[in-house]
């Protein structure tokens, strides 16, 4: 019985710790995609301006 409770407690603690880490990783991914899109748009705009 004690081992089962210990396993359940370890799973709960892992989920509590994993939540913020996953959120932080997704936030970094989101900002990376936003910055990448801005850089890509700037490259396209500069190529378009050079052609005209």
Helices and strands as residue ranges (DSSP letters): H 2-51
